[in-house]
Amino acid sequence: MSNLPEQFNEFSEARRNAFVRVKEFKDQGKHIVGVFCTFTPREIIYASGAVAVGLCGTSEEPIPDGEKHLPKNLCPMVKSSYGFALSQKCPFTYFSDILVGETTCDGKKKMYELLSKLKPMHVMQLPQAIDRSYAVDVWVEELKLLRERLEKEFNIEITEDAIREQVKKCNVERSLLREFYELGKLNPPAVTGTEMQTVLEGAGFTLDKDVQNKNIREMIDKIKDEYNKGQRKVDGGKKRILVTGCPIGGAANKVIKIIEESDGVVVCFENCGGVKSNSRLVDEDPKRDVYVELAEKYLNIGCSVMAPNDNRIEMLGELIDEYKIDGVIDVVLQACHTFNVETHRVKEFVTKEKKTPYMSLETDYSQADTGQLKTRIAAFIEML
């Protein structure tokens, strides 16, 4: 790993450290809520006094366990997530008091039915079109149902003041992560795509958000200071790549490594763990309904399950300009139908309206296609 400040190492070890911390939290009588998606309103979970931990499977290892109940031709993330739960190999799932999911893709929706046999499960019914006048109202009701379920599960009361307090904390986190992403706007970028992905993943597994925010602040300040003093870790001649598409999870390291070994550098991630989920803050106006404020923020995430998904296209256009992108790589997990179908619209927009080279890749969590990916990615970057 390149020469980053000490705090960076904490993010690279965050998942491993969280395995231990989550047991400590349980021993202290605290509650753990397992989540799967950026649509999950974490503010309500934190307001309950519980800790939210991400459960999306990013490993190939538990997939055979998942395939005991799930079809083989299903998204690897869904199979990995379920395999971890079924085999009890993931401490986050094992120690979770309740799991919270949303009706996003069909694979997840049906997987949640199976998970409910293993753990208490709450599924939020996500409106899949934000151009309807009632979409916000529907999501507001779902937010309130989640609050009621957590209150019942933990025998507590979640106050509006507690939610507003967590809105402020989560907005601080979003602002810091957004400032971190923007290090990729520099030319050359101040961080590599590998380093950026490490921090983004680590942030999802840091249980103490106050400590996390402090670490991110210190890390950004040190990176900027070193950059301003002339320290450069990325060659200015490398091609600037934007990665979009699925929550790539277990495919991330494979794809990013190949890009950055092929004279490219990932300067921006427009996927579930990247810019998309933190680009918009929750409104903190105390005169407005806090549930409406939350609903407006979360419903505007540009996920491919939304139809139409204009927000994703709009964001891609902004990112291509702001990050001075040389090429867009759309990474789609096998059997992810919504993102796969959407590649056509994305390609048309990127190549025709933004005049930017584009390629799509379909992959999974295995290493079997590494050679093919190297050939295709290297050829794409060479032609930029």
C-alpha positions in Angstrom: 0.0 0.0 0.0 1.3 3.4 -0.8 2.5 6.0 1.7 -0.7 7.3 3.3 -1.1 8.6 6.8 -1.6 6.2 9.7 -5.3 6.7 9.8 -5.6 5.1 6.3 -4.4 1.8 7.8 -7.3 1.9 10.2 -9.7 1.8 7.3 -7.9 -1.1 5.6 -8.3 -3.0 8.9 -11.7 -1.7 9.7 -13.6 -4.9 8.6 -11.3 -7.2 10.6 -11.4 -4.9 13.7 -15.2 -4.7 13.5 -15.4 -8.5 13.8 -14.0 -8.1 17.3 -15.8 -4.8 18.1 -19.2 -6.2 17.2 -18.9 -8.9 19.9 -17.8 -6.3 22.4 -20.9 -4.2 21.5 -23.1 -7.2 22.1 -21.4 -8.0 25.4 -22.1 -4.4 26.5 -25.8 -4.9 25.8 -26.0 -2.9 22.7 -28.0 -3.8 19.6 -26.8 -4.6 16.2 -28.8 -4.0 13.0 -27.6 -5.6 9.8 -28.2 -3.7 6.6 -27.8 -4.4 2.9 -28.2 -1.2 1.0 -27.6 2.6 0.7 -31.4 3.1 0.8 -31.4 2.1 4.4 -32.1 5.1 6.6 -29.3 4.7 9.1 -30.3 7.8 11.0 -33.3 5.9 12.4 -31.2 2.9 13.4 -28.6 5.1 15.1 -31.4 7.0 16.9 -32.5 3.7 18.4 -29.1 3.4 20.1 -28.2 0.5 17.8 -25.2 0.2 15.5 -25.7 -0.5 11.7 -23.4 -2.9 10.0 -23.2 -3.7 6.3 -23.9 -7.4 5.4 -23.5 -7.4 1.6 -21.3 -10.4 0.8 -18.1 -9.5 -1.0 -16.4 -12.9 -0.9 -16.6 -15.9 -3.2 -16.1 -18.3 -0.3 -19.7 -18.6 1.0 -21.4 -18.7 -2.5 -21.5 -22.6 -2.5 -23.4 -22.4 0.8 -25.8 -19.8 -0.7 -26.4 -22.0 -3.7 -27.8 -24.7 -1.4 -31.0 -22.7 -1.5 -30.5 -20.2 -4.3 -30.1 -20.8 -8.0 -26.6 -20.8 -9.4 -27.5 -18.2 -12.1 -28.1 -15.4 -9.5 -26.1 -12.3 -8.6 -23.0 -13.3 -6.7 -23.6 -10.6 -4.1 -27.0 -12.0 -3.2 -25.6 -15.6 -3.0 -22.6 -14.5 -1.0 -24.7 -12.5 1.5 -27.1 -15.4 2.0 -24.3 -17.9 2.2 -22.6 -16.0 5.0 -25.9 -16.0 6.9 -26.7 -19.7 6.3 -23.2 -20.9 7.2 -22.9 -18.4 10.2 -19.4 -17.5 8.9 -20.1 -13.8 9.1 -20.0 -12.4 12.7 -21.9 -9.3 11.6 -24.9 -11.4 10.5 -24.5 -13.8 13.4 -24.6 -11.0 16.1 -27.3 -8.9 14.4 -30.5 -8.6 16.4 -32.5 -7.7 13.3 -31.8 -7.4 9.6 -33.2 -4.5 7.5 -33.6 -4.7 3.7 -35.5 -2.9 1.0 -37.4 -4.1 -2.1 -34.7 -3.1 -4.6 -33.7 -5.9 -6.9 -35.8 -9.1 -7.3 -32.9 -11.3 -6.1 -32.6 -9.5 -2.8 -36.3 -9.4 -2.3 -36.7 -13.1 -2.5 -33.5 -13.7 -0.6 -34.9 -11.7 2.3 -37.8 -14.2 2.5 -35.2 -16.9 3.1 -33.2 -14.8 5.6 -36.4 -14.2 7.6 -36.2 -18.0 8.5 -32.8 -17.4 10.0 -33.1 -14.0 11.7 -35.7 -11.3 12.5 -36.1 -9.4 9.2 -37.7 -6.1 8.4 -38.2 -5.3 4.7 -39.0 -1.7 3.6 -41.2 -1.3 0.5 -39.2 1.0 -1.7 -41.1 3.1 -4.3 -39.4 2.5 -7.6 -40.3 5.7 -9.4 -39.7 9.1 -7.8 -41.8 10.9 -10.5 -45.0 10.0 -8.7 -46.6 12.6 -6.4 -47.1 10.0 -3.7 -43.5 8.5 -3.7 -42.3 10.6 -0.8 -45.4 9.9 1.2 -45.0 6.2 0.7 -41.4 6.3 1.8 -42.3 8.4 4.8 -44.7 5.7 5.9 -42.0 3.1 5.5 -39.6 5.1 7.6 -42.1 5.3 10.3 -42.8 1.6 10.1 -39.1 1.0 10.5 -39.0 3.2 13.6 -42.0 1.3 15.1 -40.4 -2.1 14.4 -37.1 -1.0 16.1 -39.0 0.4 19.0 -40.9 -2.9 19.4 -37.8 -5.0 18.9 -35.6 -3.1 21.4 -38.4 -2.0 23.8 -37.5 1.7 23.4 -38.9 5.0 22.1 -37.2 6.7 19.2 -37.8 10.4 19.5 -37.7 13.0 16.6 -34.9 14.9 18.5 -32.8 11.7 18.5 -33.3 11.3 14.7 -32.4 14.9 14.1 -29.2 14.5 16.1 -28.2 11.5 14.0 -29.1 13.4 10.8 -26.5 16.0 11.8 -23.9 13.3 12.5 -24.5 11.4 9.3 -24.4 14.7 7.3 -20.9 15.3 8.8 -19.8 11.9 7.7 -21.3 12.4 4.2 -19.5 15.8 3.9 -16.2 14.3 4.9 -16.5 11.4 2.5 -17.5 13.8 -0.3 -14.4 15.9 0.5 -12.3 12.7 0.4 -13.7 11.7 -3.0 -12.8 15.1 -4.4 -9.1 14.3 -3.9 -9.7 12.4 -7.2 -10.5 15.7 -8.9 -6.8 16.9 -8.6 -4.5 16.3 -11.5 -2.8 14.0 -10.8 -5.2 12.6 -8.2 -4.0 12.7 -4.6 -5.1 9.1 -4.0 -5.4 5.9 -6.2 -8.6 4.1 -6.8 -7.4 1.2 -4.6 -6.8 3.5 -1.7 -10.2 5.3 -2.3 -12.0 1.9 -2.3 -10.3 0.9 0.9 -11.5 3.9 2.7 -15.0 3.7 1.3 -15.3 0.1 2.4 -13.7 0.7 5.7 -16.1 3.5 6.5 -19.0 1.0 6.3 -17.4 -1.2 9.0 -16.3 1.5 11.5 -18.8 1.2 14.4 -17.8 4.4 16.2 -18.8 7.1 13.7 -17.3 9.9 15.8 -13.9 8.2 15.8 -14.3 7.5 12.1 -15.1 11.1 11.2 -12.1 12.3 13.2 -9.8 9.8 11.3 -11.2 10.9 7.9 -10.6 14.6 8.8 -7.0 14.0 9.9 -6.4 11.8 6.8 -7.7 14.3 4.3 -5.7 17.1 6.0 -2.5 15.1 5.8 -3.0 14.0 2.2 -3.7 17.6 1.2 -0.6 18.9 3.1 1.7 16.3 1.4 0.2 17.0 -2.0 0.7 20.7 -1.6 4.3 20.1 -0.7 4.8 18.4 -4.0 4.4 14.7 -3.1 2.7 12.8 -5.9 1.9 9.1 -5.8 0.1 9.0 -9.2 1.7 9.8 -12.6 0.0 12.7 -14.2 -0.1 11.0 -17.5 -2.4 8.1 -16.4 -5.8 7.9 -17.9 -8.6 9.1 -15.6 -11.3 6.4 -15.2 -14.7 6.6 -13.8 -16.1 3.3 -12.5 -19.9 3.0 -12.5 -22.4 0.2 -12.2 -23.2 -2.4 -9.6 -22.1 -2.5 -6.0 -19.1 -4.4 -7.2 -18.0 -5.7 -3.7 -16.0 -8.8 -4.3 -15.1 -7.8 -7.8 -13.7 -4.4 -6.8 -10.1 -5.3 -6.1 -9.9 -7.4 -9.2 -11.2 -4.7 -11.5 -9.4 -1.7 -9.9 -6.1 -3.5 -9.8 -6.3 -4.3 -13.5 -7.2 -0.7 -14.4 -4.3 0.7 -12.3 -1.8 -1.9 -13.7 -2.9 -0.8 -17.3 -1.8 2.8 -17.1 -5.1 4.0 -15.8 -6.2 5.4 -12.4 -9.7 5.3 -11.0 -10.5 8.8 -9.9 -14.2 8.4 -9.1 -16.7 5.6 -8.2 -20.3 6.1 -9.2 -21.8 3.0 -7.6 -23.5 2.1 -4.4 -20.5 2.7 -2.1 -19.2 5.7 -4.0 -20.2 9.3 -4.7 -23.9 8.4 -5.3 -24.9 7.7 -1.7 -23.2 10.8 -0.2 -23.7 13.4 -2.9 -26.9 14.8 -1.2 -27.2 15.7 2.4 -30.4 15.4 4.5 -32.1 18.8 4.9 -31.7 19.9 8.5 -34.5 22.5 8.6 -36.1 22.1 12.1 -39.3 23.5 10.8 -39.8 20.7 8.3 -40.9 17.1 9.0 -37.8 15.1 9.6 -39.3 12.0 7.9 -39.9 14.0 4.7 -36.4 15.3 4.8 -35.0 11.8 5.1 -37.4 10.5 2.4 -36.3 13.2 -0.1 -32.6 12.4 0.4 -32.9 8.6 0.1 -35.4 8.5 -2.8 -33.0 10.6 -4.9 -30.3 8.0 -4.9 -29.8 7.1 -8.6 -30.1 3.3 -8.4 -30.9 1.2 -11.5 -34.0 -0.2 -9.7 -35.6 3.2 -10.2 -37.5 3.5 -13.5 -36.9 6.0 -14.9 -33.4 6.5 -13.4 -32.7 10.0 -14.6 -30.7 10.9 -11.4 -28.0 8.4 -12.3 -27.6 9.9 -15.8 -27.5 13.4 -14.5 -24.9 12.5 -11.9 -22.7 10.8 -14.5 -22.7 13.9 -16.7 -21.6 16.0 -13.8 -18.9 13.6 -12.7 -17.5 13.2 -16.2 -17.0 17.0 -16.3 -15.9 17.6 -12.7 -13.4 14.8 -12.6 -12.2 15.4 -16.2 -12.8 11.7 -17.1 -10.9 10.1 -20.0 -13.0 6.9 -20.0 -16.0 5.2 -18.2 -16.0 1.6 -17.2 -19.5 0.2 -16.3 -19.0 -2.9 -14.1 -22.0 -5.2 -14.0 -22.3 -8.3 -11.8 -23.6 -11.4 -13.6 -27.3 -11.8 -13.4 -27.8 -8.2 -12.2 -30.6 -7.4 -14.7 -31.4 -3.8 -13.8 -27.8 -2.6 -14.2 -27.3 -4.8 -17.2 -30.3 -3.4 -19.1 -29.3 0.1 -18.1 -25.9 -0.2 -19.8 -27.5 0.7 -23.1 -28.8 4.0 -21.9 -25.6 4.8 -20.1 -23.5 4.0 -23.1 -25.7 6.2 -25.3 -25.4 9.1 -22.9 -21.7 8.8 -22.2 -20.6 8.3 -25.8 -23.0 10.5 -27.7 -23.8 13.3 -25.3 -20.5 13.5 -23.3 -18.3 12.3 -26.2 -16.4 10.0 -23.7 -15.2 6.5 -24.4 -17.2 3.8 -22.6 -17.0 0.1 -22.0 -19.1 -2.4 -20.0 -17.8 -5.4 -18.1 -19.8 -8.3 -16.8 -18.1 -10.2 -14.0 -18.5 -12.0 -10.7 -16.4 -12.6 -7.6 -14.2 -15.4 -9.0 -10.7 -14.9 -10.5 -11.5 -17.1 -13.5 -12.1 -14.2 -15.9 -9.0 -12.2 -14.7 -7.1 -12.8 -17.9 -10.0 -11.8 -20.1 -10.6 -8.6 -18.1 -6.9 -7.7 -18.3 -7.0 -8.0 -22.1 -10.2 -6.0 -22.5 -9.3 -3.2 -20.0 -5.7 -2.8 -21.2 -7.0 -2.5 -24.8 -9.6 0.1 -23.7 -7.2 2.2 -21.8 -4.6 2.0 -24.6 -7.0 3.5 -27.1 -7.9 6.5 -24.8 
